Amino acid sequence: LLQLALVSIYMSQVYERDEGALTTEKTRQESSLHMNLTSISIPTTGNEIINELFPYLSAKENVITRKDAEVGNSWKTYVVPLKQKFHETVFLTHIKKNFADSKDYVTNPHNSDVELGHQTVDHVGEVVILQKLLSSLKFVSDYNDADLVLVPALPVTASISNGRIRNCRIFGRCSKRWFNSLAAEVKRLSPNSTKKHLFFATQDESQNHSYIRDKSKDPNNIVVTYGPKGGPNDIVVPSLNTLIDLQPKDWTGCVPLQNRSTFLMSNFRIRDNLLDRKKIQKELDAYKGSKSILSESLNPARTIKMLSDSIFTICPPGDLPFTKRFYDALLSCSIPVVVTREVKDVGKTYWSNVKYDGNKPIKLEESYPSTDFPLSDIVIEVEGSTIDNGGVMKHLESIPQHEIEAKFEKIAGVRNSFVYDLNGSTEDAFSQMLKEISTIVFHEE
């Protein structure tokens, strides 16, 4: 009820367009909330001010585990008191503009019968991450006492909050004034650039606004991104999927291999610049063997259902190193099939043979979330030369059953590391990110 009341308050505000970016008309309530905001101190104990700054995101309980709280409380954090137009307002605008029924399907799970627009959920992982951080960190009132400075801006959410996701998400094209204002506010409220600052930007690093990309390059900053790493301290995290069937609390386990009717899931788009995709599709179109291949285009909910019925899912290089298909396959316990190459001056990569201006292969370690096991344990690596020779199916058909079972069992054991648990029932992708922040804060190897 509290969340619904808060949504009603925010949705009653008047929104206006300004160079494509939505800004909020100030109301007496908002003015009161932000009055003397720069003088607010975050108390060492209690969350009164956190609740005031983030009334919606801080209202939900039980979003982290006890272990998350232990890790997050091991250092001291100062949160930059940015106005709500940099976080909650743009998020609630996103809900209003991009979800037909104005329901929050970002911090709450949704059923498979809910049709969500393209990229309305998967690119706003920063919202859930911020919400979980508000519950797990130890906040201090004095900036100088902090080990870490949290900048609670939601840049990707702001970029898509006006309802024009495809045109506005990349480079923050429609939010120039918002980013200029953010830069000025951060500089004013957090002038000490020598402290570690934590930023969010949950999309492919190359598509971030120049302000975020510049922050990545500074070794004093940490930027949480979907990869690849743009700086030495960037943290790569998986995309967001809030389908209730994939949430750890409601997860009933992997569909057994023997109960899966599809050998290979292969529903990717073909583009002239994606050379491996064209070669793979040509081979699959000509395949006359006995293995079943699913290559039809499906809606997101149907895709997840079919992934759970597929032994393998092919994840060829796309326009960007980040691919949602890779994570959805793991969450459904379908073994990702990736194209691997050794590239001079780069090393091993899953992203190559993509032709467009400015493209260069990305090192594997910079493209995916950090794990305590090699990714080769949970994927099938197909050499680029095998793709060139049209040998994908022959390669997959030759894999021993014991190897398939070993990878399947490994995925079943680690799949929660690639999902954001909205109920705080188990360690998840956020937990892994939190550990990486700890390593950076304490300068651990």
SEFIRO-92379 format. One record per atom (N, C-alpha, C): x, y, z; residue in three letters. Coordinates in steps of 0.2 Angstrom, whole numbers, plus 5000, padded with zeros to 4 digits. Each point is the difference from the previous one (the first is absolute). Example, Ala and Ser with C-alpha at 12.3 -4.5 7.8 and 13.67 -1.06 7.14 Angstrom:
2
506649725039ALA 499650065000ALA 500450065000ALA 499850054996SER 500450065001SER 499650055003SER 
***
This chain:
445
500449945000LEU 499650065000LEU 500450065000LEU 500650005004LEU 500450065000LEU 500350014993LEU 500249954997GLN 500350004993GLN 499550034995GLN 499449985001LEU 499550024995LEU 499850085002LEU 500150025006ALA 499850075002ALA 500650044997ALA 500649985001LEU 500650044997LEU 499950004993LEU 499949954996VAL 499950004993VAL 499550054998VAL 499450005004SER 499550054998SER 500250075001SER 500450025005ILE 500250065001ILE 500550034994ILE 500449954998TYR 500550024995TYR 499750004993TYR 499549964999MET 499750004994MET 499550064999MET 499850035005SER 499650065000SER 500450074998SER 500749995000GLN 500450064998GLN 499950014992GLN 500150064999VAL 500050024993VAL 500650004996VAL 500149964994TYR 500649994997TYR 500050054993TYR 500550024999GLU 500150044994GLU 500649984996GLU 500050014993ARG 500649994996ARG 500550065000ARG 500649985000ASP 500550054999ASP 500649974996ASP 500050014994GLU 500549984995GLU 500049925001GLU 499449975000GLY 499949935000GLY 500149975007GLY 500250035005ALA 500149975006ALA 499450035005ALA 499849955004LEU 499450025004LEU 500350035006LEU 499750065002THR 500250035007THR 499450015004THR 500050005006THR 499550005005THR 499850085002THR 499450014999GLU 499850075003GLU 500050005007GLU 500350055003LYS 500050005007LYS 499450015004LYS 499849965005THR 499450015004THR 500250025007THR 499650025004ARG 500150025006ARG 500349945004ARG 499849944999GLN 500249945003GLN 500749984999GLN 500250014993GLU 500749994998GLU 500550055002GLU 499750065000SER 500450065003SER 500249995007SER 499549975004SER 500149995007SER 500549945001SER 499949954996LEU 500549955000LEU 500750014999LEU 500150054995HIS 500750024998HIS 500350065003HIS 499650035004MET 500250065004MET 500649995004MET 500550044999ASN 500749995004ASN 500349934999ASN 499849974994LEU 500349934999LEU 500750005001LEU 500450054998THR 500749995000THR 500350005007THR 499650025005SER 500250005007SER 499849945004SER 499749964996ILE 499749935004ILE 500649965001ILE 500149975006SER 500549955002SER 499749945001SER 500349954997ILE 499749935000ILE 500349975007ILE 499549985005PRO 500249985006PRO 500349935000PRO 500549995005THR 500349945000THR 499649945002THR 499550015004THR 499549955002THR 499350034998THR 499649954998GLY 499350024998GLY 500050024992GLY 499449994997ASN 500050014993ASN 499550064999ASN 499950055005GLU 499550054999GLU 500150044993GLU 500650024999ILE 500250044994ILE 500049964994ILE 500249945000ILE 500049954995ILE 499250004997ILE 499649995005ASN 499349994999ASN 499750064997ASN 500350065002GLU 499750064997GLU 500350014993GLU 500649994999LEU 500350014993LEU 499749954995LEU 499949945003PHE 499749944995PHE 499449975003PHE 499450045000PRO 499449975004PRO 499749944996PRO 500149994994TYR 499749954996TYR 500549945001TYR 500650014998LEU 500549944999LEU 500249975007LEU 500050045005SER 500249985007SER 499449975004SER 499450004997ALA 499449985003ALA 499949925001ALA 500349974994LYS 499949935000LYS 500649965004LYS 499749965004GLU 500549965005GLU 500249934997GLU 500549975003ASN 500249934998ASN 500250004993ASN 500550044998VAL 500250004993VAL 500749975000VAL 500349995006ILE 500749985000ILE 500149945005ILE 500549975000THR 500149945005THR 500450035006THR 500149965005ARG 500450025006ARG 500750014998ARG 500249954995LYS 500750014998LYS 500250064996LYS 499550024996ASP 500050074997ASP 500150065005ASP 499649995005ALA 500150065005ALA 500650005004ALA 500349945001GLU 500749995003GLU 500550034996GLU 500049984993VAL 500550034996VAL 499950084999VAL 499450024999GLY 499950074999GLY 500150045006GLY 500049975006ASN 500250045006ASN 500750005002ASN 500449974996SER 500749995001SER 500450064998SER 499750054997TRP 500350074998TRP 499550055001TRP 500250065000LYS 499650065002LYS 499850044993LYS 499450014999THR 499850034994THR 499650075001THR 500250054996TYR 499750065000TYR 499650014993TYR 499350015001VAL 499650004994VAL 499950084998VAL 500250014994VAL 499950074998VAL 499350024999VAL 499750055004PRO 499350025000PRO 499850034994PRO 500049964995LEU 499750034993LEU 499250015001LEU 499850054996LYS 499250015000LYS 499749944997LYS 499449995001GLN 499649944998GLN 500049994992GLN 500150064997LYS 499950004992LYS 500649964997LYS 500549985004PHE 500649964998PHE 499949925002PHE 499549995003HIS 499949935002HIS 499249985000HIS 499750015006GLU 499349975000GLU 499550034995GLU 500150074999THR 499550034995THR 500049974993THR 500749994998VAL 500049974993VAL 499849935000VAL 500149965005PHE 499849935001PHE 499250004999PHE 499750045004LEU 499250005001LEU 499750024993LEU 500450054997THR 499850024993THR 500049944995THR 500649975001HIS 500149944996HIS 499449955000HIS 499849995006ILE 499449955002ILE 499450034996ILE 499950065001LYS 499450034997LYS 500050004992LYS 500550024998LYS 500150004992LYS 500149944997LYS 500349955003ASN 500249944996ASN 499649945002ASN 499650005005PHE 499649945002PHE 499250024999PHE 499749964997ALA 499350024998ALA 499650015006ALA 500049965005ASP 499650015006ASP 500450045006ASP 500550034998SER 500450045005SER 500249965006SER 500149935000LYS 500249965005LYS 500849995000LYS 500350005006ASP 500749995000ASP 500249934999ASP 500249984994TYR 500349944999TYR 500749995000TYR 500350055003VAL 500850015000VAL 500249975007VAL 499750035006THR 500249985006THR 499549945003THR 499549994996ASN 499649945001ASN 499949954995ASN 500049945001PRO 500049954995PRO 499350004996PRO 500049974994HIS 499450004996HIS 499949934997HIS 499349994999ASN 499849944997ASN 500249994992ASN 500049954998SER 500149994992SER 499550024996SER 499450025003ASP 499550024995ASP 500050085000ASP 500550035003VAL 500050075000VAL 500550024994VAL 499850034995GLU 500450024994GLU 500350075001GLU 500749995001LEU 500450065001LEU 500450024994LEU 500050074999GLY 500350034994GLY 500849985000GLY 500350004994HIS 500749994998HIS 500450055005HIS 500549975004GLN 500550035004GLN 499750045005GLN 499349995002THR 499750045005THR 500349985007THR 500249935001VAL 500249985006VAL 500849985000VAL 500249974995ASP 500749975000ASP 500550055001ASP 499950064998HIS 500550065000HIS 500050045006HIS 499549995005VAL 500050045006VAL 500249965006VAL 500449954999GLY 500349975006GLY 500350055005GLY 500250064998GLU 500250055005GLU 499550015005GLU 499450004999VAL 499550015005VAL 500049955005VAL 500049944999VAL 500049955005VAL 500750005004VAL 500550014996ILE 500750015004ILE 499950055005ILE 499850064998LEU 499950065005LEU 499649985006LEU 499449974998GLN 499649985006GLN 500349955004GLN 500449954998LYS 500349955004LYS 500650045004LYS 500350044997LEU 500650045004LEU 499750045005LEU 499450035000LEU 499750045005LEU 499949965006LEU 499949934999SER 499849965006SER 500649965002SER 500650014997SER 500649965002SER 500650045002SER 500050064999LEU 500650045001LEU 499950035007LEU 500650025003LYS 500150045006LYS 500150074998LYS 499650045002PHE 500050074997PHE 500350055006PHE 500450044998VAL 500350055005VAL 499850074998VAL 500050055005SER 499850074999SER 500650044998SER 500649985001ASP 500550044998ASP 500449984994ASP 500050044995TYR 500349984993TYR 500749975002TYR 500450035004ASN 500749995001ASN 500149935003ASN 499549985004ASP 500049935003ASP 499949944996ASP 499750024994ALA 499849944995ALA 500649974997ALA 499949934999ASP 500549964995ASP 499750004993ASP 499450024999LEU 499749994994LEU 499450064999LEU 500050034994VAL 499550054999VAL 499549974995VAL 499450005002LEU 499449974995LEU 499750064997LEU 500050004993VAL 499750054996VAL 499349964997VAL 499550025003PRO 499449964999PRO 499650024994PRO 500350024995ALA 499750024993ALA 499849944996ALA 499550004996LEU 499849954996LEU 500050024993LEU 500650004997PRO 500050034993PRO 499749964994PRO 500049945000VAL 499749964995VAL 499250015001VAL 499849995006THR 499350015001THR 499750074998THR 500450055002ALA 499950074997ALA 499950004993ALA 500549974997SER 500050004992SER 499449974997SER 499749955003ILE 499449974997ILE 499350025003ILE 500150045005SER 499450025004SER 499450044996SER 500250024994ASN 499550044997ASN 499649964995ASN 500149935000GLY 499649964996GLY 500349994993GLY 500650034998ARG 500349994994ARG 500649965000ARG 500049945002ILE 500549965002ILE 500649994995ILE 499849984994ARG 500549994995ARG 500450064998ARG 499650055000ASN 500450064997ASN 500450045006ASN 499849995006CYS 500250045005CYS 500549975005CYS 500049935000ARG 500549965005ARG 500750014998ARG 500250004994ILE 500750004998ILE 500250075000ILE 500650005004PHE 500350075001PHE 499650055004PHE 499449985003GLY 499650055003GLY 499850064996GLY 499949984993ARG 499850054995ARG 499550055002ARG 499549985004CYS 499450045001CYS 500150045007CYS 500549985003SER 500150035007SER 500650045002SER 500250044995LYS 500650045000LYS 500050055006LYS 499450035001ARG 500050055006ARG 500049965007ARG 499749945000TRP 500049965006TRP 500849985002TRP 500449984995PHE 500749985001PHE 500450065002PHE 499950064997ASN 500350065002ASN 499950025007ASN 499349995002SER 499850025006SER 500349955005SER 500149944999LEU 500249955004LEU 500850015001LEU 500350024995ALA 500850015001ALA 500150065004ALA 499650055000ALA 500050065004ALA 499949985007ALA 499549965001GLU 499849995007GLU 500549955004GLU 500249954996VAL 500549965003VAL 500750045002VAL 500250044995LYS 500650055002LYS 499850045006LYS 499450035000ARG 499950045006ARG 499949965007ARG 499749954999LEU 499949965007LEU 500549955002LEU 500549984995SER 500549965001SER 500650024997SER 500350055003PRO 500650034996PRO 500749975001PRO 500049955005ASN 500649965001ASN 500149944995ASN 500350014995SER 500149954994SER 500449945002SER 500450015006THR 500549945001THR 499649945004THR 499450015002LYS 499749955003LYS 499649954995LYS 500049945001LYS 499649954996LYS 499350024999LYS 499850014994HIS 499350024999HIS 499749944996HIS 499449985002LEU 499649954996LEU 499450034996LEU 500049984993PHE 499550024996PHE 499749944997PHE 499450014997PHE 499649954996PHE 499950024993PHE 500049954995ALA 499850014993ALA 499949944997ALA 499549975001THR 499949934999THR 499749994992THR 500550014996GLN 499949984993GLN 500849994997GLN 500049984994ASP 500749994997ASP 500450075001ASP 500649995002GLU 500450065002GLU 500150054994GLU 500149974994SER 500150044995SER 499450054998SER 499449985003GLN 499450044998GLN 499850055006GLN 500550005005ASN 499850055005ASN 500250074998ASN 499750055004HIS 500150074999HIS 500750015001HIS 500350054997SER 500750025001SER 500250025007SER 499550025004TYR 500250025007TYR 500149935003TYR 499749954999ILE 500149945004ILE 500649964997ILE 500150014993ARG 500649974998ARG 500750035002ARG 499950065001ASP 500650045003ASP 500149985007ASP 499549995004LYS 500049985007LYS 500449935000LYS 499849964996SER 500349935000SER 500850004999SER 500250054996LYS 500750004999LYS 500450025006LYS 499750045005ASP 500350025006ASP 500149945005ASP 500649985002PRO 500149955005PRO 499750015007PRO 499850065001ASN 499650015007ASN 499349984999ASN 499849984994ASN 499349995000ASN 499849934998ASN 499449985002ILE 499849934998ILE 499350014997ILE 500049974994VAL 499350014996VAL 499849934999VAL 499349995002VAL 499749934999VAL 499750004993VAL 500249954996THR 499850014993THR 499849924998THR 499750004994TYR 499949934997TYR 500649984996TYR 500650045000GLY 500649984996GLY 500050034993GLY 500650004997PRO 500649985004PRO 500350055004PRO 500549995004LYS 500350055005LYS 500350064996LYS 499850065002GLY 500250064997GLY 500650035004GLY 500149975006GLY 500550025005GLY 500349955004GLY 500550015004PRO 500349955004PRO 499649975006PRO 499550045002ASN 499649985006ASN 499349994998ASN 499850004994ASP 499349984998ASP 499849935002ASP 499450005001ILE 499749935002ILE 499549984995ILE 500149944997VAL 499549984995VAL 499549965004VAL 499350014998VAL 499549965003VAL 499549984995VAL 499649955001PRO 499549974995PRO 499450055000PRO 499749994994SER 499450044999SER 499449985005SER 499550045000LEU 499449995005LEU 499549964997LEU 499849945003ASN 499449974998ASN 499549985006ASN 499450035000THR 499650005006THR 499449954999THR 500149954995LEU 499449954999LEU 500049965007LEU 499449995002ILE 499949975007ILE 500349935000ILE 499949964994ASP 500249935000ASP 500849995000ASP 500450064999LEU 500749995000LEU 500350035007LEU 499550035004GLN 500250025007GLN 500249945004GLN 500650015004PRO 500249945004PRO 499449985005PRO 499650045003LYS 499549985004LYS 499549964997LYS 499950014994ASP 499549964996ASP 500349954995ASP 500649995000TRP 500449964995TRP 499949935003TRP 499749964995THR 499949935002THR 500549954998THR 500650034997GLY 500549954998GLY 500150004992GLY 500549984998CYS 500149994993CYS 499649944997CYS 499750014994VAL 499749944997VAL 500549954998VAL 499949945002PRO 500549954999PRO 500249994992PRO 500649994999LEU 500249994993LEU 499649954996LEU 499849955003GLN 499649954996GLN 499350024999GLN 499850055003ASN 499350034999ASN 500050054995ASN 500650024997ARG 500050064995ARG 500049974993ARG 499550034997SER 499849984993SER 500450034994SER 500350065002THR 500450044995THR 500849995001THR 500349984995PHE 500749995000PHE 500450075000PHE 499850054996LEU 500350064999LEU 499550064999LEU 500050055004MET 499650064999MET 500550054996MET 499750034995SER 500350044996SER 499650054997SER 499850055004ASN 499550054998ASN 500450075000ASN 500550014996PHE 500350074999PHE 499950034994PHE 500150075000ARG 499950044994ARG 500650004995ARG 499950004994ILE 500550004995ILE 500150084998ILE 500750025000ARG 500250064997ARG 500649994996ARG 500150044995ASP 500650004996ASP 500650005003ASP 500150045006ASN 500650015003ASN 500249955005ASN 499549955002LEU 500149955004LEU 500149944997LEU 500749994998LEU 500249954995LEU 499949935003LEU 500149985006ASP 499949945003ASP 499349985000ASP 499650045001ARG 499249995000ARG 499849974993ARG 500250044995LYS 499949984993LYS 500249934998LYS 500649985003LYS 500349944998LYS 499649945004LYS 499950025006ILE 499649955004ILE 499349984998ILE 499750064998GLN 499349994997GLN 500049964994GLN 500550014996LYS 500049974993LYS 500149925001LYS 500449995005GLU 500149935002GLU 499449965003GLU 499750045004LEU 499449975003LEU 499449994995LEU 499950054996ASP 499549994995ASP 500149944995ASP 500649984999ALA 500249944996ALA 500049945004ALA 500050005007TYR 500049945004TYR 499549954998TYR 500249944999LYS 499649944999LYS 500049955005LYS 500350015006GLY 500149955005GLY 499449995004GLY 500149965005SER 499449985004SER 499950045006SER 500450055002LYS 499950045006LYS 499550064998LYS 499650015005SER 499550055000SER 500350075001SER 499950054996ILE 500250075000ILE 499450055000ILE 500050045005LEU 499550055000LEU 500350074998LEU 499750034995SER 500350064997SER 499550064999SER 499449995002GLU 499450054999GLU 500150055005GLU 499850064998SER 500050065005SER 499450005005SER 500250015006LEU 499549995005LEU 500050065005LEU 499450015003ASN 500050065005ASN 500449985006ASN 500150045005PRO 500549995005PRO 499849945005PRO 499350005002ALA 499849955004ALA 500049934997ALA 499850004993ARG 500149934996ARG 500749985000ARG 500450054999THR 500749984999THR 500349975006THR 499850025006ILE 500349975006ILE 499749935001ILE 499449994998LYS 499749945000LYS 500349954996LYS 500250024994MET 500449964995MET 500749995002MET 500350055003LEU 500749995002LEU 500049945006LEU 499549995004SER 499949955005SER 499949934997SER 499950004993ASP 499849944997ASP 500649984995ASP 500550045000SER 500650004995SER 500649985004SER 500449954997ILE 500649985003ILE 500650054999ILE 500050034994PHE 500550054998PHE 499650064998PHE 500450065001THR 499750064997THR 500650044997THR 500050014993ILE 500650034997ILE 500050075001ILE 500550035002CYS 500150075002CYS 500650034996CYS 499850014993PRO 500650034996PRO 500150075001PRO 500650034998PRO 500150075001PRO 499550044997PRO 499850055003GLY 499550054998GLY 500350074999GLY 499650055000ASP 500250074999ASP 500550025006ASP 499949975006LEU 500350025006LEU 500349945003LEU 500550005005PRO 500249955004PRO 499549975004PRO 499650055003PHE 499449985004PHE 499549974996PHE 499749945003THR 499449974996THR 499649975006THR 499450025000LYS 499549985005LYS 499849924999LYS 500149984994ARG 499949934998ARG 500449955005ARG 500650025001PHE 500549965003PHE 499849995008PHE 499750065003TYR 499849995007TYR 499349975000TYR 499650014996ASP 499449965000ASP 500049934999ASP 500549984996ALA 500249934999ALA 500249975006ALA 500550035004LEU 500249975006LEU 499550005005LEU 499550055001LEU 499550005005LEU 499549944998LEU 500049984994SER 499549944998SER 500449945000SER 500650005002CYS 500549945000CYS 500049974993CYS 500050044995SER 500249984993SER 500750024999SER 500449964997ILE 500850015000ILE 500150054994ILE 500350055001PRO 500250054995PRO 500549974996PRO 499950014993VAL 500549994995VAL 500350064997VAL 500750015002VAL 500350064998VAL 500549994995VAL 500250054996VAL 500550004995VAL 500750035003VAL 500549965000THR 500650025004THR 500650014995THR 500450055000ARG 500650014996ARG 500550035005ARG 500749994998GLU 500550035003GLU 500250064995GLU 500050065003VAL 500250064995VAL 500650035003VAL 500450024995LYS 500750035002LYS 499950065004LYS 500450015005ASP 500050065005ASP 499350005004ASP 499649954999VAL 499450005004VAL 499949945004VAL 500249944997GLY 499949935004GLY 499349974998GLY 499849965004LYS 499449974999LYS 499450045000LYS 499549994996THR 499450054999THR 499449964998THR 499450025002TYR 499449974997TYR 499750054996TYR 500350054998TRP 499750064996TRP 500550024995TRP 499949974994SER 500550024994SER 499649994994SER 500450014994ASN 499749994994ASN 499350054999ASN 500050055003VAL 499550055000VAL 500250064996VAL 499750024994LYS 500350054996LYS 499650065000LYS 500350055003TYR 499750074999TYR 500650055003TYR 499950064998ASP 500650055002ASP 500150015008ASP 500649995002GLY 500250015007GLY 500049945004GLY 499749944996ASN 500049945004ASN 500749975001ASN 500149975006LYS 500649965001LYS 499849955005LYS 500349945000PRO 499849945004PRO 500250025007PRO 499649975005ILE 500050025007ILE 500249945004ILE 500550015004LYS 500349945004LYS 499449975005LYS 500049945000LEU 499549965003LEU 499950025007LEU 500550015004GLU 499950025007GLU 499750075001GLU 500050044995GLU 499750075001GLU 499350004997GLU 499749954998SER 499450004997SER 499449975004SER 500249965005TYR 499549965004TYR 500150015007TYR 499549995005PRO 500150005007PRO 500649965002PRO 500350025005SER 500649965004SER 499749945003SER 500349944999THR 499849945004THR 500649975003THR 499949955004ASP 500549965003ASP 500249944997ASP 499749994993PHE 500149954996PHE 500150024993PHE 500349964996PRO 500150034993PRO 499349994996PRO 499850054996LEU 499449994996LEU 499949944996LEU 500649974998SER 500049944996SER 499749945004SER 499950015006ASP 499649955004ASP 499350004999ASP 499750054997ILE 499350014999ILE 499850014993ILE 500550004996VAL 499850014993VAL 500349954995VAL 499850004994ILE 500349964995ILE 500450054995ILE 500649995000GLU 500450054996GLU 500149974993GLU 499850034995VAL 500149984993VAL 500550054997VAL 500649974997GLU 500550044997GLU 499750034994GLU 500350064999GLY 499850044994GLY 500149964993GLY 500549965000SER 500249964994SER 499449954999SER 499749985005THR 499549954999THR 499450034997THR 499850075002ILE 499550034997ILE 500150024993ILE 500750014998ASP 500150024993ASP 499949944996ASP 500149945003ASN 500049944996ASN 499349965000ASN 499550045003GLY 499349975001GLY 500049945004GLY 500350005006GLY 500149945004GLY 499750005007GLY 499550055001VAL 499750015006VAL 499649945003VAL 499649974995MET 499549955002MET 500549935001MET 500449994996LYS 500549945001LYS 500450015007LYS 500250065001HIS 500350015007HIS 499649985006HIS 499450035000LEU 499549995005LEU 499849935001LEU 499949964994GLU 499849935000GLU 500549965003GLU 500650024999SER 500649965002SER 500250005008SER 499650055003ILE 500250015007ILE 499849945005ILE 500449975004PRO 499849945004PRO 499550025005PRO 499549965001GLN 499550015005GLN 500250025007GLN 500649975002HIS 500250025007HIS 500250075000HIS 500350034994GLU 500250075000GLU 499450045001GLU 499549984996ILE 499450045000ILE 499750005007ILE 500049955003GLU 499749995007GLU 500450045005GLU 500650004999ALA 500550045005ALA 499850074999ALA 500050034994LYS 499850074999LYS 499350025003LYS 499649954999PHE 499350015002PHE 499950015007PHE 500449955004GLU 500050005007GLU 500350065003GLU 500650034997LYS 500350065002LYS 499650064999LYS 499650004994ILE 499550064999ILE 499550005006ILE 499749945001ALA 499549995006ALA 500350035006ALA 500649995002GLY 500350025006GLY 500250085000GLY 500150034995VAL 500250075000VAL 499550054997VAL 499449974997ARG 499650054996ARG 499850065004ARG 499949995007ASN 499850065004ASN 500550065000ASN 500649984998SER 500550054999SER 499950054994SER 499549984996PHE 499850044994PHE 499350035000PHE 499750005006VAL 499350035001VAL 500050045006VAL 499650055000TYR 499950055006TYR 499449975004TYR 500149985006ASP 499549975004ASP 499650065003ASP 499450014998LEU 499650065002LEU 499749995007LEU 500149945003ASN 499749985006ASN 500649995006ASN 500650004998GLY 500650005005GLY 500049935003GLY 499849954996SER 500049935003SER 500649964999SER 500550024996THR 500649974999THR 500550054997THR 500749985000GLU 500550044997GLU 499950004992GLU 500150064997ASP 499850014993ASP 500650044996ASP 499850024995ALA 500450054996ALA 500250065004ALA 499650035004PHE 500250055004PHE 500549985005PHE 499949955003SER 500549975005SER 500750004997SER 500049974994GLN 500750004997GLN 500350074998GLN 499550054998MET 500350064999MET 500250045007MET 499649985005LEU 500250035007LEU 500749985002LEU 500249944998LYS 500649975002LYS 500650034996LYS 499850024994GLU 500550034996GLU 500150075002GLU 499550045002ILE 500150065003ILE 500450005006ILE 499949955004SER 500449995006SER 500849994999SER 500149964995THR 500749994997THR 500350074998THR 499650044997ILE 500350064997ILE 500150055006ILE 499550015005VAL 500150045005VAL 500649995005VAL 500149935001PHE 500549985005PHE 500749984996PHE 500050024993HIS 500649984996HIS 500249935001HIS 499649965000GLU 500149935000GLU 500249974993GLU 500449955000GLU 500149964993GLU 499549954999GLU 
***
